[in-house]
Amino acid sequence: MTKQGKPLAVWNPKAILRARDRMGMSQHDLARAVGVSQQAVGKWEHGVCAPRTSVLLRVCKVLALDPANCYGGRP
């Protein structure tokens, strides 16, 4: 919860996985396209962590994904 009592946004790890699959990309392909390791992509998709905002924006551009779809819903 935030100080204002609003819930924090919840990372949706499946959003990147679904978008990547839809684009026919491997984790390795996405990692190279946005300048991170394949392990980083795997961690995002398994919900271990979320990408930094600057990286998330690059991911969303490559995957034609609305960043808002990466938060909310069931993890």
PyMOL Python script that loads the backbone (N, CA, C, O; Angstrom):
from pymol import cmd

cmd.read_pdbstr("""\
ATOM      1  N   MET A   1       0.828  -1.183   0.000  1.00  0.00           N
ATOM      2  CA  MET A   1       0.000   0.000   0.000  1.00  0.00           C
ATOM      3  C   MET A   1       0.877   1.253   0.000  1.00  0.00           C
ATOM      4  O   MET A   1       1.953   1.275   0.597  1.00  0.00           O
ATOM      5  N   THR A   2       0.406   2.267  -0.665  1.00  0.00           N
ATOM      6  CA  THR A   2       1.092   3.545  -0.641  1.00  0.00           C
ATOM      7  C   THR A   2       0.686   4.314   0.608  1.00  0.00           C
ATOM      8  O   THR A   2      -0.193   3.878   1.352  1.00  0.00           O
ATOM      9  N   LYS A   3       1.320   5.447   0.836  1.00  0.00           N
ATOM     10  CA  LYS A   3       0.972   6.268   1.993  1.00  0.00           C
ATOM     11  C   LYS A   3      -0.471   6.759   1.915  1.00  0.00           C
ATOM     12  O   LYS A   3      -1.102   7.020   2.939  1.00  0.00           O
ATOM     13  N   GLN A   4      -0.984   6.880   0.705  1.00  0.00           N
ATOM     14  CA  GLN A   4      -2.353   7.340   0.520  1.00  0.00           C
ATOM     15  C   GLN A   4      -3.367   6.198   0.647  1.00  0.00           C
ATOM     16  O   GLN A   4      -4.567   6.420   0.483  1.00  0.00           O
ATOM     17  N   GLY A   5      -2.902   4.989   0.935  1.00  0.00           N
ATOM     18  CA  GLY A   5      -3.799   3.851   1.101  1.00  0.00           C
ATOM     19  C   GLY A   5      -4.196   3.168  -0.194  1.00  0.00           C
ATOM     20  O   GLY A   5      -5.066   2.298  -0.194  1.00  0.00           O
ATOM     21  N   LYS A   6      -3.573   3.550  -1.290  1.00  0.00           N
ATOM     22  CA  LYS A   6      -3.867   2.924  -2.579  1.00  0.00           C
ATOM     23  C   LYS A   6      -2.940   1.734  -2.768  1.00  0.00           C
ATOM     24  O   LYS A   6      -1.771   1.797  -2.387  1.00  0.00           O
ATOM     25  N   PRO A   7      -3.446   0.644  -3.353  1.00  0.00           N
ATOM     26  CA  PRO A   7      -2.565  -0.509  -3.574  1.00  0.00           C
ATOM     27  C   PRO A   7      -1.508  -0.202  -4.628  1.00  0.00           C
ATOM     28  O   PRO A   7      -1.761   0.526  -5.589  1.00  0.00           O
ATOM     29  N   LEU A   8      -0.323  -0.767  -4.432  1.00  0.00           N
ATOM     30  CA  LEU A   8       0.742  -0.627  -5.426  1.00  0.00           C
ATOM     31  C   LEU A   8       0.404  -1.470  -6.648  1.00  0.00           C
ATOM     32  O   LEU A   8      -0.303  -2.472  -6.543  1.00  0.00           O
ATOM     33  N   ALA A   9       0.903  -1.069  -7.786  1.00  0.00           N
ATOM     34  CA  ALA A   9       0.689  -1.844  -9.008  1.00  0.00           C
ATOM     35  C   ALA A   9       1.385  -3.194  -8.863  1.00  0.00           C
ATOM     36  O   ALA A   9       2.485  -3.282  -8.319  1.00  0.00           O
ATOM     37  N   VAL A  10       0.737  -4.231  -9.352  1.00  0.00           N
ATOM     38  CA  VAL A  10       1.281  -5.580  -9.269  1.00  0.00           C
ATOM     39  C   VAL A  10       1.840  -5.968 -10.633  1.00  0.00           C
ATOM     40  O   VAL A  10       1.153  -5.868 -11.650  1.00  0.00           O
ATOM     41  N   TRP A  11       3.095  -6.412 -10.640  1.00  0.00           N
ATOM     42  CA  TRP A  11       3.757  -6.848 -11.866  1.00  0.00           C
ATOM     43  C   TRP A  11       3.052  -8.086 -12.403  1.00  0.00           C
ATOM     44  O   TRP A  11       2.792  -9.026 -11.652  1.00  0.00           O
ATOM     45  N   ASN A  12       2.744  -8.094 -13.683  1.00  0.00           N
ATOM     46  CA  ASN A  12       2.111  -9.230 -14.347  1.00  0.00           C
ATOM     47  C   ASN A  12       3.166  -9.916 -15.210  1.00  0.00           C
ATOM     48  O   ASN A  12       3.375  -9.504 -16.350  1.00  0.00           O
ATOM     49  N   PRO A  13       3.838 -10.952 -14.701  1.00  0.00           N
ATOM     50  CA  PRO A  13       4.952 -11.556 -15.428  1.00  0.00           C
ATOM     51  C   PRO A  13       4.554 -12.234 -16.730  1.00  0.00           C
ATOM     52  O   PRO A  13       5.393 -12.421 -17.611  1.00  0.00           O
ATOM     53  N   LYS A  14       3.298 -12.600 -16.862  1.00  0.00           N
ATOM     54  CA  LYS A  14       2.863 -13.303 -18.079  1.00  0.00           C
ATOM     55  C   LYS A  14       2.665 -12.374 -19.273  1.00  0.00           C
ATOM     56  O   LYS A  14       2.603 -12.837 -20.412  1.00  0.00           O
ATOM     57  N   ALA A  15       2.566 -11.071 -19.026  1.00  0.00           N
ATOM     58  CA  ALA A  15       2.323 -10.136 -20.132  1.00  0.00           C
ATOM     59  C   ALA A  15       3.453 -10.169 -21.153  1.00  0.00           C
ATOM     60  O   ALA A  15       3.202 -10.234 -22.357  1.00  0.00           O
ATOM     61  N   ILE A  16       4.687 -10.125 -20.682  1.00  0.00           N
ATOM     62  CA  ILE A  16       5.831 -10.140 -21.600  1.00  0.00           C
ATOM     63  C   ILE A  16       5.928 -11.509 -22.274  1.00  0.00           C
ATOM     64  O   ILE A  16       6.200 -11.590 -23.472  1.00  0.00           O
ATOM     65  N   LEU A  17       5.712 -12.566 -21.527  1.00  0.00           N
ATOM     66  CA  LEU A  17       5.766 -13.920 -22.094  1.00  0.00           C
ATOM     67  C   LEU A  17       4.762 -14.074 -23.228  1.00  0.00           C
ATOM     68  O   LEU A  17       5.110 -14.553 -24.307  1.00  0.00           O
ATOM     69  N   ARG A  18       3.521 -13.672 -22.989  1.00  0.00           N
ATOM     70  CA  ARG A  18       2.490 -13.801 -24.037  1.00  0.00           C
ATOM     71  C   ARG A  18       2.827 -12.951 -25.258  1.00  0.00           C
ATOM     72  O   ARG A  18       2.693 -13.406 -26.394  1.00  0.00           O
ATOM     73  N   ALA A  19       3.265 -11.717 -25.020  1.00  0.00           N
ATOM     74  CA  ALA A  19       3.597 -10.829 -26.139  1.00  0.00           C
ATOM     75  C   ALA A  19       4.795 -11.363 -26.919  1.00  0.00           C
ATOM     76  O   ALA A  19       4.817 -11.307 -28.149  1.00  0.00           O
ATOM     77  N   ARG A  20       5.781 -11.875 -26.206  1.00  0.00           N
ATOM     78  CA  ARG A  20       6.970 -12.426 -26.873  1.00  0.00           C
ATOM     79  C   ARG A  20       6.589 -13.635 -27.719  1.00  0.00           C
ATOM     80  O   ARG A  20       7.039 -13.766 -28.857  1.00  0.00           O
ATOM     81  N   ASP A  21       5.762 -14.516 -27.168  1.00  0.00           N
ATOM     82  CA  ASP A  21       5.302 -15.686 -27.926  1.00  0.00           C
ATOM     83  C   ASP A  21       4.500 -15.262 -29.157  1.00  0.00           C
ATOM     84  O   ASP A  21       4.647 -15.839 -30.235  1.00  0.00           O
ATOM     85  N   ARG A  22       3.654 -14.250 -28.983  1.00  0.00           N
ATOM     86  CA  ARG A  22       2.835 -13.753 -30.099  1.00  0.00           C
ATOM     87  C   ARG A  22       3.717 -13.236 -31.236  1.00  0.00           C
ATOM     88  O   ARG A  22       3.376 -13.372 -32.411  1.00  0.00           O
ATOM     89  N   MET A  23       4.863 -12.638 -30.867  1.00  0.00           N
ATOM     90  CA  MET A  23       5.784 -12.100 -31.872  1.00  0.00           C
ATOM     91  C   MET A  23       6.729 -13.161 -32.420  1.00  0.00           C
ATOM     92  O   MET A  23       7.501 -12.890 -33.339  1.00  0.00           O
ATOM     93  N   GLY A  24       6.672 -14.379 -31.856  1.00  0.00           N
ATOM     94  CA  GLY A  24       7.545 -15.449 -32.324  1.00  0.00           C
ATOM     95  C   GLY A  24       8.999 -15.253 -31.920  1.00  0.00           C
ATOM     96  O   GLY A  24       9.909 -15.696 -32.621  1.00  0.00           O
ATOM     97  N   MET A  25       9.213 -14.596 -30.802  1.00  0.00           N
ATOM     98  CA  MET A  25      10.576 -14.323 -30.342  1.00  0.00           C
ATOM     99  C   MET A  25      10.952 -15.256 -29.201  1.00  0.00           C
ATOM    100  O   MET A  25      10.108 -15.646 -28.395  1.00  0.00           O
ATOM    101  N   SER A  26      12.222 -15.604 -29.145  1.00  0.00           N
ATOM    102  CA  SER A  26      12.741 -16.358 -28.005  1.00  0.00           C
ATOM    103  C   SER A  26      13.159 -15.353 -26.920  1.00  0.00           C
ATOM    104  O   SER A  26      13.237 -14.151 -27.174  1.00  0.00           O
ATOM    105  N   GLN A  27      13.425 -15.858 -25.719  1.00  0.00           N
ATOM    106  CA  GLN A  27      13.959 -14.985 -24.674  1.00  0.00           C
ATOM    107  C   GLN A  27      15.267 -14.355 -25.142  1.00  0.00           C
ATOM    108  O   GLN A  27      15.526 -13.178 -24.893  1.00  0.00           O
ATOM    109  N   HIS A  28      16.079 -15.150 -25.816  1.00  0.00           N
ATOM    110  CA  HIS A  28      17.356 -14.661 -26.317  1.00  0.00           C
ATOM    111  C   HIS A  28      17.149 -13.517 -27.317  1.00  0.00           C
ATOM    112  O   HIS A  28      17.851 -12.508 -27.263  1.00  0.00           O
ATOM    113  N   ASP A  29      16.185 -13.679 -28.229  1.00  0.00           N
ATOM    114  CA  ASP A  29      15.895 -12.632 -29.214  1.00  0.00           C
ATOM    115  C   ASP A  29      15.491 -11.327 -28.535  1.00  0.00           C
ATOM    116  O   ASP A  29      15.986 -10.255 -28.882  1.00  0.00           O
ATOM    117  N   LEU A  30      14.583 -11.431 -27.560  1.00  0.00           N
ATOM    118  CA  LEU A  30      14.126 -10.235 -26.860  1.00  0.00           C
ATOM    119  C   LEU A  30      15.268  -9.600 -26.079  1.00  0.00           C
ATOM    120  O   LEU A  30      15.430  -8.379 -26.088  1.00  0.00           O
ATOM    121  N   ALA A  31      16.050 -10.419 -25.411  1.00  0.00           N
ATOM    122  CA  ALA A  31      17.178  -9.912 -24.628  1.00  0.00           C
ATOM    123  C   ALA A  31      18.136  -9.113 -25.509  1.00  0.00           C
ATOM    124  O   ALA A  31      18.559  -8.020 -25.133  1.00  0.00           O
ATOM    125  N   ARG A  32      18.474  -9.646 -26.664  1.00  0.00           N
ATOM    126  CA  ARG A  32      19.382  -8.941 -27.582  1.00  0.00           C
ATOM    127  C   ARG A  32      18.759  -7.644 -28.095  1.00  0.00           C
ATOM    128  O   ARG A  32      19.450  -6.638 -28.252  1.00  0.00           O
ATOM    129  N   ALA A  33      17.450  -7.671 -28.356  1.00  0.00           N
ATOM    130  CA  ALA A  33      16.777  -6.494 -28.905  1.00  0.00           C
ATOM    131  C   ALA A  33      16.737  -5.328 -27.916  1.00  0.00           C
ATOM    132  O   ALA A  33      16.736  -4.166 -28.322  1.00  0.00           O
ATOM    133  N   VAL A  34      16.703  -5.641 -26.614  1.00  0.00           N
ATOM    134  CA  VAL A  34      16.595  -4.562 -25.629  1.00  0.00           C
ATOM    135  C   VAL A  34      17.861  -4.358 -24.805  1.00  0.00           C
ATOM    136  O   VAL A  34      17.909  -3.468 -23.957  1.00  0.00           O
ATOM    137  N   GLY A  35      18.886  -5.173 -25.046  1.00  0.00           N
ATOM    138  CA  GLY A  35      20.175  -4.972 -24.394  1.00  0.00           C
ATOM    139  C   GLY A  35      20.287  -5.487 -22.973  1.00  0.00           C
ATOM    140  O   GLY A  35      20.932  -4.871 -22.125  1.00  0.00           O
ATOM    141  N   VAL A  36      19.649  -6.633 -22.718  1.00  0.00           N
ATOM    142  CA  VAL A  36      19.758  -7.267 -21.399  1.00  0.00           C
ATOM    143  C   VAL A  36      20.137  -8.729 -21.596  1.00  0.00           C
ATOM    144  O   VAL A  36      20.238  -9.202 -22.729  1.00  0.00           O
ATOM    145  N   SER A  37      20.344  -9.439 -20.501  1.00  0.00           N
ATOM    146  CA  SER A  37      20.666 -10.861 -20.603  1.00  0.00           C
ATOM    147  C   SER A  37      19.393 -11.701 -20.754  1.00  0.00           C
ATOM    148  O   SER A  37      18.299 -11.277 -20.380  1.00  0.00           O
ATOM    149  N   GLN A  38      19.566 -12.882 -21.302  1.00  0.00           N
ATOM    150  CA  GLN A  38      18.450 -13.811 -21.410  1.00  0.00           C
ATOM    151  C   GLN A  38      17.936 -14.169 -20.014  1.00  0.00           C
ATOM    152  O   GLN A  38      16.738 -14.379 -19.825  1.00  0.00           O
ATOM    153  N   GLN A  39      18.840 -14.237 -19.042  1.00  0.00           N
ATOM    154  CA  GLN A  39      18.449 -14.544 -17.675  1.00  0.00           C
ATOM    155  C   GLN A  39      17.523 -13.467 -17.115  1.00  0.00           C
ATOM    156  O   GLN A  39      16.596 -13.773 -16.366  1.00  0.00           O
ATOM    157  N   ALA A  40      17.771 -12.214 -17.475  1.00  0.00           N
ATOM    158  CA  ALA A  40      16.908 -11.118 -17.018  1.00  0.00           C
ATOM    159  C   ALA A  40      15.492 -11.306 -17.549  1.00  0.00           C
ATOM    160  O   ALA A  40      14.523 -11.147 -16.807  1.00  0.00           O
ATOM    161  N   VAL A  41      15.368 -11.641 -18.823  1.00  0.00           N
ATOM    162  CA  VAL A  41      14.050 -11.861 -19.414  1.00  0.00           C
ATOM    163  C   VAL A  41      13.348 -13.014 -18.693  1.00  0.00           C
ATOM    164  O   VAL A  41      12.160 -12.922 -18.383  1.00  0.00           O
ATOM    165  N   GLY A  42      14.071 -14.083 -18.430  1.00  0.00           N
ATOM    166  CA  GLY A  42      13.495 -15.219 -17.715  1.00  0.00           C
ATOM    167  C   GLY A  42      13.002 -14.832 -16.328  1.00  0.00           C
ATOM    168  O   GLY A  42      11.943 -15.287 -15.894  1.00  0.00           O
ATOM    169  N   LYS A  43      13.760 -13.999 -15.634  1.00  0.00           N
ATOM    170  CA  LYS A  43      13.348 -13.544 -14.298  1.00  0.00           C
ATOM    171  C   LYS A  43      12.072 -12.718 -14.366  1.00  0.00           C
ATOM    172  O   LYS A  43      11.201 -12.854 -13.507  1.00  0.00           O
ATOM    173  N   TRP A  44      11.952 -11.863 -15.381  1.00  0.00           N
ATOM    174  CA  TRP A  44      10.719 -11.079 -15.527  1.00  0.00           C
ATOM    175  C   TRP A  44       9.539 -11.998 -15.756  1.00  0.00           C
ATOM    176  O   TRP A  44       8.488 -11.843 -15.134  1.00  0.00           O
ATOM    177  N   GLU A  45       9.716 -12.965 -16.658  1.00  0.00           N
ATOM    178  CA  GLU A  45       8.612 -13.849 -17.038  1.00  0.00           C
ATOM    179  C   GLU A  45       8.207 -14.813 -15.923  1.00  0.00           C
ATOM    180  O   GLU A  45       7.086 -15.322 -15.916  1.00  0.00           O
ATOM    181  N   HIS A  46       9.112 -15.060 -14.990  1.00  0.00           N
ATOM    182  CA  HIS A  46       8.793 -15.940 -13.860  1.00  0.00           C
ATOM    183  C   HIS A  46       8.404 -15.158 -12.619  1.00  0.00           C
ATOM    184  O   HIS A  46       8.162 -15.748 -11.566  1.00  0.00           O
ATOM    185  N   GLY A  47       8.342 -13.837 -12.729  1.00  0.00           N
ATOM    186  CA  GLY A  47       7.902 -13.009 -11.619  1.00  0.00           C
ATOM    187  C   GLY A  47       8.929 -12.804 -10.525  1.00  0.00           C
ATOM    188  O   GLY A  47       8.587 -12.347  -9.433  1.00  0.00           O
ATOM    189  N   VAL A  48      10.189 -13.136 -10.801  1.00  0.00           N
ATOM    190  CA  VAL A  48      11.244 -12.933  -9.807  1.00  0.00           C
ATOM    191  C   VAL A  48      11.472 -11.439  -9.589  1.00  0.00           C
ATOM    192  O   VAL A  48      11.684 -10.994  -8.461  1.00  0.00           O
ATOM    193  N   CYS A  49      11.427 -10.682 -10.660  1.00  0.00           N
ATOM    194  CA  CYS A  49      11.584  -9.236 -10.588  1.00  0.00           C
ATOM    195  C   CYS A  49      10.943  -8.620 -11.826  1.00  0.00           C
ATOM    196  O   CYS A  49      10.557  -9.326 -12.758  1.00  0.00           O
ATOM    197  N   ALA A  50      10.837  -7.317 -11.822  1.00  0.00           N
ATOM    198  CA  ALA A  50      10.299  -6.578 -12.965  1.00  0.00           C
ATOM    199  C   ALA A  50      11.422  -5.733 -13.558  1.00  0.00           C
ATOM    200  O   ALA A  50      12.342  -5.337 -12.842  1.00  0.00           O
ATOM    201  N   PRO A  51      11.358  -5.455 -14.854  1.00  0.00           N
ATOM    202  CA  PRO A  51      12.391  -4.609 -15.456  1.00  0.00           C
ATOM    203  C   PRO A  51      12.282  -3.165 -14.972  1.00  0.00           C
ATOM    204  O   PRO A  51      11.207  -2.703 -14.589  1.00  0.00           O
ATOM    205  N   ARG A  52      13.410  -2.465 -14.997  1.00  0.00           N
ATOM    206  CA  ARG A  52      13.389  -1.025 -14.725  1.00  0.00           C
ATOM    207  C   ARG A  52      12.495  -0.356 -15.777  1.00  0.00           C
ATOM    208  O   ARG A  52      12.281  -0.890 -16.866  1.00  0.00           O
ATOM    209  N   THR A  53      11.990   0.804 -15.427  1.00  0.00           N
ATOM    210  CA  THR A  53      11.069   1.511 -16.318  1.00  0.00           C
ATOM    211  C   THR A  53      11.683   1.758 -17.692  1.00  0.00           C
ATOM    212  O   THR A  53      11.014   1.570 -18.708  1.00  0.00           O
ATOM    213  N   SER A  54      12.939   2.174 -17.736  1.00  0.00           N
ATOM    214  CA  SER A  54      13.575   2.460 -19.028  1.00  0.00           C
ATOM    215  C   SER A  54      13.665   1.199 -19.889  1.00  0.00           C
ATOM    216  O   SER A  54      13.482   1.258 -21.105  1.00  0.00           O
ATOM    217  N   VAL A  55      13.943   0.075 -19.260  1.00  0.00           N
ATOM    218  CA  VAL A  55      14.023  -1.197 -19.990  1.00  0.00           C
ATOM    219  C   VAL A  55      12.623  -1.652 -20.397  1.00  0.00           C
ATOM    220  O   VAL A  55      12.424  -2.130 -21.514  1.00  0.00           O
ATOM    221  N   LEU A  56      11.658  -1.503 -19.497  1.00  0.00           N
ATOM    222  CA  LEU A  56      10.289  -1.906 -19.811  1.00  0.00           C
ATOM    223  C   LEU A  56       9.767  -1.165 -21.038  1.00  0.00           C
ATOM    224  O   LEU A  56       9.081  -1.751 -21.875  1.00  0.00           O
ATOM    225  N   LEU A  57      10.089   0.110 -21.142  1.00  0.00           N
ATOM    226  CA  LEU A  57       9.634   0.879 -22.308  1.00  0.00           C
ATOM    227  C   LEU A  57      10.252   0.350 -23.598  1.00  0.00           C
ATOM    228  O   LEU A  57       9.582   0.321 -24.631  1.00  0.00           O
ATOM    229  N   ARG A  58      11.526  -0.073 -23.557  1.00  0.00           N
ATOM    230  CA  ARG A  58      12.152  -0.680 -24.745  1.00  0.00           C
ATOM    231  C   ARG A  58      11.492  -2.016 -25.071  1.00  0.00           C
ATOM    232  O   ARG A  58      11.228  -2.317 -26.235  1.00  0.00           O
ATOM    233  N   VAL A  59      11.226  -2.816 -24.036  1.00  0.00           N
ATOM    234  CA  VAL A  59      10.567  -4.113 -24.234  1.00  0.00           C
ATOM    235  C   VAL A  59       9.208  -3.910 -24.890  1.00  0.00           C
ATOM    236  O   VAL A  59       8.858  -4.600 -25.848  1.00  0.00           O
ATOM    237  N   CYS A  60       8.452  -2.961 -24.368  1.00  0.00           N
ATOM    238  CA  CYS A  60       7.111  -2.716 -24.907  1.00  0.00           C
ATOM    239  C   CYS A  60       7.154  -2.226 -26.347  1.00  0.00           C
ATOM    240  O   CYS A  60       6.279  -2.564 -27.145  1.00  0.00           O
ATOM    241  N   LYS A  61       8.153  -1.443 -26.681  1.00  0.00           N
ATOM    242  CA  LYS A  61       8.286  -0.979 -28.067  1.00  0.00           C
ATOM    243  C   LYS A  61       8.581  -2.159 -28.992  1.00  0.00           C
ATOM    244  O   LYS A  61       7.972  -2.281 -30.055  1.00  0.00           O
ATOM    245  N   VAL A  62       9.506  -3.019 -28.596  1.00  0.00           N
ATOM    246  CA  VAL A  62       9.871  -4.182 -29.414  1.00  0.00           C
ATOM    247  C   VAL A  62       8.686  -5.133 -29.575  1.00  0.00           C
ATOM    248  O   VAL A  62       8.476  -5.692 -30.651  1.00  0.00           O
ATOM    249  N   LEU A  63       7.910  -5.315 -28.498  1.00  0.00           N
ATOM    250  CA  LEU A  63       6.815  -6.290 -28.510  1.00  0.00           C
ATOM    251  C   LEU A  63       5.467  -5.687 -28.886  1.00  0.00           C
ATOM    252  O   LEU A  63       4.454  -6.385 -28.879  1.00  0.00           O
ATOM    253  N   ALA A  64       5.445  -4.394 -29.215  1.00  0.00           N
ATOM    254  CA  ALA A  64       4.186  -3.704 -29.527  1.00  0.00           C
ATOM    255  C   ALA A  64       3.177  -3.936 -28.404  1.00  0.00           C
ATOM    256  O   ALA A  64       2.039  -4.343 -28.643  1.00  0.00           O
ATOM    257  N   LEU A  65       3.619  -3.669 -27.178  1.00  0.00           N
ATOM    258  CA  LEU A  65       2.841  -3.946 -25.976  1.00  0.00           C
ATOM    259  C   LEU A  65       2.628  -2.653 -25.203  1.00  0.00           C
ATOM    260  O   LEU A  65       3.555  -1.858 -25.046  1.00  0.00           O
ATOM    261  N   ASP A  66       1.418  -2.444 -24.725  1.00  0.00           N
ATOM    262  CA  ASP A  66       1.116  -1.286 -23.888  1.00  0.00           C
ATOM    263  C   ASP A  66       1.696  -1.544 -22.498  1.00  0.00           C
ATOM    264  O   ASP A  66       1.375  -2.563 -21.886  1.00  0.00           O
ATOM    265  N   PRO A  67       2.541  -0.649 -21.986  1.00  0.00           N
ATOM    266  CA  PRO A  67       3.134  -0.874 -20.663  1.00  0.00           C
ATOM    267  C   PRO A  67       2.099  -1.095 -19.565  1.00  0.00           C
ATOM    268  O   PRO A  67       2.373  -1.795 -18.590  1.00  0.00           O
ATOM    269  N   ALA A  68       0.923  -0.509 -19.711  1.00  0.00           N
ATOM    270  CA  ALA A  68      -0.127  -0.691 -18.702  1.00  0.00           C
ATOM    271  C   ALA A  68      -0.543  -2.154 -18.591  1.00  0.00           C
ATOM    272  O   ALA A  68      -1.018  -2.589 -17.541  1.00  0.00           O
ATOM    273  N   ASN A  69      -0.365  -2.917 -19.672  1.00  0.00           N
ATOM    274  CA  ASN A  69      -0.732  -4.348 -19.636  1.00  0.00           C
ATOM    275  C   ASN A  69       0.244  -5.164 -18.816  1.00  0.00           C
ATOM    276  O   ASN A  69      -0.033  -6.323 -18.507  1.00  0.00           O
ATOM    277  N   CYS A  70       1.368  -4.593 -18.460  1.00  0.00           N
ATOM    278  CA  CYS A  70       2.378  -5.315 -17.688  1.00  0.00           C
ATOM    279  C   CYS A  70       2.125  -5.249 -16.190  1.00  0.00           C
ATOM    280  O   CYS A  70       2.833  -5.887 -15.412  1.00  0.00           O
ATOM    281  N   TYR A  71       1.135  -4.493 -15.787  1.00  0.00           N
ATOM    282  CA  TYR A  71       0.797  -4.373 -14.376  1.00  0.00           C
ATOM    283  C   TYR A  71      -0.672  -4.655 -14.175  1.00  0.00           C
ATOM    284  O   TYR A  71      -1.494  -4.366 -15.045  1.00  0.00           O
ATOM    285  N   GLY A  72      -1.002  -5.218 -13.033  1.00  0.00           N
ATOM    286  CA  GLY A  72      -2.380  -5.546 -12.716  1.00  0.00           C
ATOM    287  C   GLY A  72      -2.683  -6.986 -13.097  1.00  0.00           C
ATOM    288  O   GLY A  72      -1.835  -7.689 -13.646  1.00  0.00           O
ATOM    289  N   GLY A  73      -3.871  -7.404 -12.808  1.00  0.00           N
ATOM    290  CA  GLY A  73      -4.252  -8.785 -13.100  1.00  0.00           C
ATOM    291  C   GLY A  73      -3.595  -9.758 -12.151  1.00  0.00           C
ATOM    292  O   GLY A  73      -3.008  -9.361 -11.145  1.00  0.00           O
ATOM    293  N   ARG A  74      -3.694 -11.009 -12.467  1.00  0.00           N
ATOM    294  CA  ARG A  74      -3.086 -12.047 -11.629  1.00  0.00           C
ATOM    295  C   ARG A  74      -1.646 -12.254 -12.009  1.00  0.00           C
ATOM    296  O   ARG A  74      -1.319 -12.310 -13.194  1.00  0.00           O
ATOM    297  N   PRO A  75      -0.766 -12.370 -11.012  1.00  0.00           N
ATOM    298  CA  PRO A  75       0.643 -12.607 -11.323  1.00  0.00           C
ATOM    299  C   PRO A  75       0.869 -13.976 -11.933  1.00  0.00           C
ATOM    300  O   PRO A  75       2.004 -14.330 -12.251  1.00  0.00           O
TER     301      PRO A  75
END
""", "prot")
cmd.dss("prot")
cmd.show_as("cartoon", "prot")
cmd.util.cbc("prot")
cmd.orient("prot")
